[in-house]
Amino acid sequence: MEHGDRHITVVDEQGNEQLCEILFTFESDDFGKSYVFYYPVGAEAEDEDGETEVHVSAFVPGNENEEGELLPIETEEEWDMIEEVWNTFCAEQEGEDEA
């Protein structure tokens, strides 16, 4: 994972690179990890309904000149916590749209 201001480059298992935009990041004291919500940039990332899938990973930031690393979510407890954070984020966004 390479860091930009609001973009990361994600490399899949086949070595393909995908530019992604960071939606938001957060830290969990309960799990002692940082997490990032991100989505692929570009029209090719949209499905037939024009929707773009949002991904989430744990991440370890890199040092000054090093790349960070994306890590898989490991437990159901982590997924439950992430879902709660996502639902809160979506509710806040809906509230801003209505204001």
C-alpha positions as a printed Julia matrix, in Angstrom:
99×3 Matrix{Float64}:
   0.0     0.0     0.0
   1.38    3.37   -0.98
   0.16    6.5     0.79
  -0.84    9.74   -0.88
  -2.85   12.49    0.72
  -6.22   10.89    0.03
  -5.23    8.05   -2.27
  -3.57    4.67   -1.9
  -2.42    2.17   -4.46
  -3.62   -1.31   -3.61
  -1.82   -4.31   -5.11
  -3.87   -7.52   -5.37
  -2.64  -11.13   -5.23
  -1.93  -11.1    -8.98
   0.23   -7.97   -8.72
  -2.37   -5.68  -10.31
  -2.35   -2.12   -8.99
  -5.59   -0.23   -8.32
  -5.72    3.44   -7.37
  -8.16    3.91   -4.49
  -9.49    6.95   -2.67
  -9.5     6.93    1.11
 -12.97    7.54    2.48
 -11.84    7.72    6.12
  -9.57    6.1     8.67
 -10.01    5.35   12.34
  -8.2     3.67   15.2
  -9.61    1.06   17.55
  -8.25    0.99   21.09
 -10.1    -2.3    21.66
  -8.16   -4.06   18.89
  -5.03   -1.88   18.91
  -5.23   -1.35   15.15
  -5.87    1.33   12.59
  -8.44    0.8     9.83
  -9.06    2.4     6.47
 -12.23    2.54    4.37
 -11.41    2.99    0.67
 -12.86    2.53   -2.79
 -11.47    2.16   -6.3
 -11.19    5.35   -8.36
 -12.62    5.5   -11.87
 -15.72    4.57  -13.81
 -14.44    1.02  -14.38
 -14.8     0.44  -10.62
 -18.58    1.06  -10.76
 -21.11   -1.72  -11.12
 -24.04   -1.64  -13.56
 -26.02    0.57  -11.14
 -23.23    3.14  -10.87
 -22.37    2.0    -7.34
 -18.79    1.6    -6.13
 -17.91   -1.06   -3.56
 -16.25    0.24   -0.41
 -13.48   -1.89    1.08
 -12.04   -1.88    4.57
  -8.73   -3.19    5.84
  -6.59   -2.92    8.91
  -3.39   -1.08    8.13
   0.06   -0.51    9.47
   1.43    2.9     8.44
   4.9     2.91    6.94
   7.83    4.92    8.25
   8.8     8.16    6.52
   9.91    6.72    3.17
   8.33    3.28    3.44
   5.0     1.99    2.2
   2.32    1.02    4.69
   0.69   -2.39    4.67
  -2.97   -3.39    4.36
  -4.0    -6.35    6.48
  -7.13   -8.52    6.37
  -9.8    -8.24    9.05
  -9.27  -11.32   11.21
 -12.23  -11.83   13.52
 -16.01  -11.57   13.69
 -15.58   -9.16   16.6
 -13.56   -6.83   14.35
 -16.2    -7.05   11.61
 -18.94   -6.22   14.15
 -17.0    -3.16   15.32
 -16.3    -2.08   11.72
 -19.98   -2.45   10.81
 -20.91   -0.25   13.78
 -18.4     2.43   12.68
 -19.69    2.24    9.09
 -23.32    2.59   10.2
 -22.42    5.63   12.31
 -20.54    7.18    9.38
 -23.49    6.6     7.01
 -25.98    8.06    9.52
 -23.8    11.16    9.93
 -23.54   11.57    6.14
 -27.31   11.29    5.75
 -27.74   13.91    8.47
 -25.4    16.29    6.64
 -27.23   15.74    3.35
 -30.55   16.64    4.98
 -29.22   19.81    6.62
